[in-house]
Amino acid sequence: MSTPSPARAPASSLQQRHKAAIAVLALDEATATAVLGSLDEAELKKLSAAVDELDVVPDELLFSVLEELERALQRPVAVGRGGGGAYVRRLAGAALGEERANRLFAPPRVDGPPPLELLKSARVETLSTLLAEEHPQIAAVILTQLPSRTAAKVLRNLEPALAAQLLSRLSSLDDIPAHAIAEATEILVRALAATGGLGDADVRAEFDGLQFSASIINELPQATGDSLLEKIGETDQAAAGRIKEAMFTFEDLLRVEARQLGPLMSAVQSETLVVALSTASPELRDHFLSALSQRAAATIRDDLSAMAPKRVSEVEQAQREIVDLAMRLADEGKLQLPPRGGEE
């Protein structure tokens, strides 16, 4: 994904601006400061950009460039400055003053769509190719910025092992530093030949990685999703279990027709049902009770009215037990759950 450094090319193929950058970096700071002080603003910007594009410069290339420029070099200097752009920025501050240097080196304002919008509109095939070459943590952060349907399509184009690794990482995210989003996005945006920026680097964006992972699985064809879950389980059984739980929630039972809830209502204990329904929406509560006889429904309503407040953890546990029971009945062919999965 990254562009080869000009420093790895032979001197004969180097652009003049890269040769000038190598020559300046070979100078001592006092001389380099004097040189920068003689440049106009446009020349300074070109030089700074050229320095940023350089990697560690081999001695052979340094000598070749200096010979070509007919400069006498009394003592070999190995140009291996990391962060060369910062070095030029510091020299510019000394030569021109901090105010002028700050103005010169400020990030350019670019009109056009912000990076995140460019990512969302990029071709799935392109995104898949680029993400496959990125570090998994960077790729996972980038996926969080895509709609779940787009993210699902991207994952389908990746090797199953990599897709499983990314989903596992996603499921453990609960907040993402804005600077991490900015850095990861800019990496991909550069590869997509776009520019832009993000907001305050100190802001953290809340993110439900577990629910997002579950949404991605739900967007995939069922066979593909099940295969990915199995792959995740090979290395992180706990993550696979959490994702599977998040894929179908208590509220999702509202999408099961009331007349089909019979097997579930027969299998669940009334005490568990009462606790689970204690915080349910009126719509969901009525949906469950409509699957019972009038007498049984009336009993549940009375129990709900008389029940003392329960801890949130108790309610969630009761709801999870009912969901687990529903999924088990579905596996046994006794209950039909809403279909999931996108296009094959």
C-alpha positions in Angstrom: 0.0 0.0 0.0 2.8 2.4 0.8 4.7 4.3 -1.9 8.4 3.3 -2.2 10.7 6.0 -0.8 12.6 8.0 -3.4 15.7 7.3 -1.3 15.6 3.7 -2.6 15.9 4.9 -6.3 19.1 5.5 -8.1 20.3 9.1 -8.2 19.7 9.3 -11.9 16.0 8.8 -11.4 15.6 11.2 -8.5 13.6 14.4 -9.0 15.5 17.6 -8.4 13.5 18.5 -5.3 14.5 15.2 -3.7 18.2 15.9 -4.6 17.9 19.3 -3.0 16.3 17.8 0.1 19.2 15.3 0.5 21.7 18.1 0.1 20.0 20.2 2.8 19.8 17.3 5.2 23.5 16.7 4.8 24.4 20.2 6.0 25.0 21.2 9.6 22.1 23.1 11.2 23.7 26.5 11.0 24.4 26.2 7.3 21.0 24.6 6.6 19.2 27.4 8.5 21.0 30.0 6.4 20.0 28.1 3.2 16.4 28.0 4.3 16.4 31.7 5.1 17.2 32.4 1.4 14.2 30.5 0.1 10.8 31.9 -0.7 7.6 30.4 0.7 6.9 28.2 -2.4 10.4 26.8 -2.4 10.2 26.0 1.4 6.9 24.1 0.9 8.4 22.1 -2.0 11.5 21.3 0.0 9.5 20.2 3.1 7.3 18.0 1.0 10.4 16.4 -0.6 11.9 15.7 2.8 8.8 14.0 4.1 8.9 11.7 1.1 12.4 10.5 1.9 13.4 7.6 4.0 16.9 6.8 5.3 19.3 7.9 2.6 22.1 5.4 1.8 25.7 6.7 1.8 26.1 5.7 -1.9 23.1 7.8 -2.9 24.2 10.7 -0.8 27.7 10.8 -2.4 26.1 10.4 -5.8 23.8 13.3 -5.3 26.5 15.6 -3.9 28.9 14.7 -6.7 26.1 15.5 -9.2 25.5 18.8 -7.5 29.3 19.4 -7.6 29.4 20.1 -3.9 32.5 19.3 -1.9 31.9 17.0 1.0 34.7 17.2 3.5 33.3 14.6 5.9 30.8 11.9 5.0 27.4 12.4 6.7 25.0 9.5 6.9 21.6 11.0 6.3 19.3 8.9 8.4 17.2 11.5 10.1 13.9 10.2 11.2 11.1 12.7 11.0 12.9 14.9 8.4 9.9 17.1 8.0 10.1 18.1 11.7 13.8 18.9 11.2 13.1 21.2 8.3 10.2 22.8 10.3 12.5 23.5 13.2 15.2 25.0 10.8 12.5 27.1 9.2 11.4 28.4 12.6 15.0 29.5 13.2 15.4 31.1 9.8 12.0 32.7 9.3 10.5 33.1 12.8 7.9 30.9 14.4 4.9 32.9 13.2 5.8 32.7 9.6 6.9 29.0 9.9 3.6 28.1 11.6 1.7 29.7 8.7 3.8 28.0 6.1 3.6 24.5 7.6 -0.1 24.6 8.6 -2.1 21.7 7.1 -3.7 22.9 3.8 -7.4 23.4 3.8 -8.9 21.2 1.1 -12.4 21.6 -0.2 -14.4 18.4 -0.9 -15.8 15.4 0.9 -14.3 14.5 4.3 -12.2 11.3 4.5 -15.0 9.3 6.2 -17.4 10.1 3.4 -14.8 9.1 0.8 -14.4 5.7 2.6 -18.1 5.1 2.6 -18.4 5.8 -1.1 -15.3 3.8 -2.1 -15.7 0.5 -4.0 -16.0 -2.5 -1.8 -13.3 -4.4 -3.9 -10.9 -1.5 -3.4 -11.5 -1.3 0.3 -11.1 -5.0 0.7 -7.7 -5.0 -1.2 -6.4 -2.1 0.9 -7.5 -3.4 4.2 -6.0 -6.8 3.6 -2.6 -5.1 3.5 -3.1 -3.1 6.6 -2.3 -4.0 10.2 -5.4 -5.8 11.6 -5.9 -3.1 14.3 -5.9 -0.3 11.7 -8.3 -2.3 9.5 -10.6 -2.9 12.4 -10.8 0.8 13.2 -11.5 1.6 9.6 -14.3 -0.9 9.5 -16.0 0.8 12.4 -16.5 3.9 10.2 -18.4 1.9 7.5 -22.1 1.0 7.5 -22.5 -2.6 8.8 -23.8 -3.7 5.4 -20.7 -2.3 3.6 -18.4 -3.8 6.3 -20.0 -7.2 5.8 -19.4 -7.0 2.0 -15.7 -6.0 2.7 -15.3 -9.0 5.0 -16.7 -11.4 2.4 -13.9 -10.4 0.1 -11.2 -11.1 2.7 -9.5 -14.4 3.6 -11.7 -16.1 6.3 -8.9 -16.1 8.8 -8.3 -12.4 8.4 -12.1 -11.6 8.5 -12.4 -13.6 11.7 -9.5 -11.8 13.3 -11.0 -8.4 12.4 -14.4 -9.3 13.8 -12.8 -10.6 17.0 -11.0 -7.3 17.4 -14.1 -5.3 16.6 -16.1 -7.1 19.2 -13.8 -5.9 22.0 -13.9 -2.2 21.1 -16.0 0.0 23.3 -14.6 3.4 22.5 -12.1 4.6 19.9 -9.8 7.6 20.3 -10.6 10.2 17.7 -6.9 10.4 16.8 -6.9 6.6 16.1 -9.8 7.1 13.7 -8.1 10.0 12.1 -4.8 8.2 11.6 -6.4 5.0 10.4 -8.7 6.9 8.0 -5.9 9.0 6.6 -3.8 6.0 5.8 -6.6 4.6 3.7 -7.6 7.9 2.3 -4.0 8.5 1.0 -4.3 5.1 -0.7 -7.5 6.2 -2.3 -5.8 9.5 -3.5 -8.0 11.7 -1.3 -7.3 14.3 1.4 -9.0 15.8 4.4 -9.0 15.8 8.2 -10.9 15.0 11.4 -11.8 16.9 14.5 -10.5 17.3 18.0 -7.9 14.6 18.7 -8.8 14.5 22.4 -12.4 13.5 21.7 -13.2 9.8 22.2 -16.2 8.3 20.3 -18.3 5.8 22.1 -18.5 2.7 20.1 -20.3 -0.6 20.6 -17.9 -3.0 18.9 -19.8 -6.1 20.0 -23.1 -4.9 18.6 -21.4 -3.7 15.4 -19.8 -7.1 15.0 -23.1 -8.8 15.5 -24.7 -6.5 12.9 -22.0 -7.4 10.4 -22.6 -11.1 10.9 -26.3 -10.6 10.5 -25.7 -8.9 7.2 -23.7 -11.8 5.9 -25.3 -14.9 4.3 -26.0 -17.3 7.2 -23.5 -19.9 6.1 -20.8 -17.3 5.8 -21.6 -15.8 9.2 -21.7 -19.2 10.9 -18.3 -20.1 9.3 -16.8 -16.8 10.6 -18.1 -17.4 14.1 -16.6 -20.9 14.0 -13.3 -19.4 12.9 -13.3 -16.8 15.7 -14.1 -19.5 18.2 -11.0 -21.4 17.2 -8.8 -18.6 18.7 -11.3 -16.8 21.0 -14.3 -18.8 22.2 -15.4 -16.1 24.5 -15.5 -13.5 21.7 -17.4 -15.8 19.5 -19.9 -16.4 22.3 -20.4 -12.7 22.9 -21.0 -12.0 19.3 -23.4 -14.8 19.0 -25.4 -13.6 22.0 -25.5 -10.0 20.5 -26.8 -11.3 17.2 -30.2 -12.1 18.6 -31.6 -10.2 21.5 -34.7 -10.4 23.6 -36.3 -7.5 21.6 -35.8 -9.5 18.4 -38.4 -12.0 19.6 -40.9 -9.3 18.7 -40.2 -10.3 15.1 -41.4 -13.8 15.8 -45.1 -14.2 15.1 -47.1 -14.6 18.3 -48.8 -17.8 17.1 -45.3 -19.3 16.6 -44.2 -18.5 20.2 -46.2 -21.5 21.6 -43.2 -23.9 22.0 -41.2 -21.1 23.7 -44.0 -20.1 26.1 -44.5 -23.8 27.0 -40.8 -24.3 27.8 -40.0 -21.1 29.7 -40.7 -20.9 33.4 -43.3 -18.4 34.4 -41.1 -16.8 37.0 -38.4 -16.2 34.4 -40.9 -14.7 32.0 -42.2 -12.3 34.6 -38.7 -11.0 35.4 -37.8 -10.7 31.7 -41.0 -8.8 30.9 -40.6 -6.4 33.9 -38.7 -3.8 31.8 -40.0 -4.8 28.4 -41.8 -2.2 26.2 -45.6 -2.4 26.3 -45.5 -3.7 22.7 -43.1 -6.5 23.5 -45.0 -7.4 26.7 -48.3 -7.6 24.8 -46.7 -9.6 22.1 -45.6 -12.3 24.5 -48.9 -12.3 26.4 -50.9 -12.7 23.2 -49.2 -16.1 22.8 -50.8 -17.3 26.1 -54.3 -18.2 27.0 -56.3 -15.4 28.5 -56.1 -16.9 32.0 -52.3 -17.4 31.8 -51.8 -13.9 30.4 -53.9 -12.4 33.3 -51.8 -14.3 35.8 -48.6 -12.9 34.3 -50.0 -9.4 34.4 -51.0 -9.8 38.1 -47.5 -11.1 38.9 -45.9 -8.1 37.0 -48.0 -5.7 39.0 -47.1 -7.3 42.3 -43.4 -7.9 41.6 -40.9 -5.8 43.5 -38.3 -4.0 41.4 -35.5 -6.2 40.2 -31.8 -5.5 39.6 -30.9 -4.8 36.0 -28.6 -7.8 36.0 -31.4 -10.1 37.1 -33.7 -8.8 34.3 -30.9 -9.2 31.7 -30.2 -12.7 32.9 -33.8 -13.7 32.6 -34.0 -12.3 29.1 -30.8 -14.0 28.1 -32.2 -17.3 29.4 -35.3 -16.9 27.2 -33.2 -16.0 24.1 -30.9 -19.0 24.7 -34.0 -21.2 25.0 -35.5 -19.8 21.8 -32.2 -20.4 19.9 -32.0 -23.9 21.2 -35.6 -24.6 20.1 -34.8 -23.1 16.7 -31.8 -25.5 16.4 -34.2 -28.4 17.2 -36.6 -27.2 14.6 -39.3 -26.4 17.1 -39.3 -22.6 16.7 -38.8 -20.5 13.6 -36.7 -17.4 14.2 -36.5 -14.4 11.8 -34.2 -15.1 9.0 -30.8 -13.4 8.9 -28.2 -12.9 6.3 -27.6 -10.8 3.3 -27.2 -11.7 -0.4 -25.4 -14.9 -1.3 
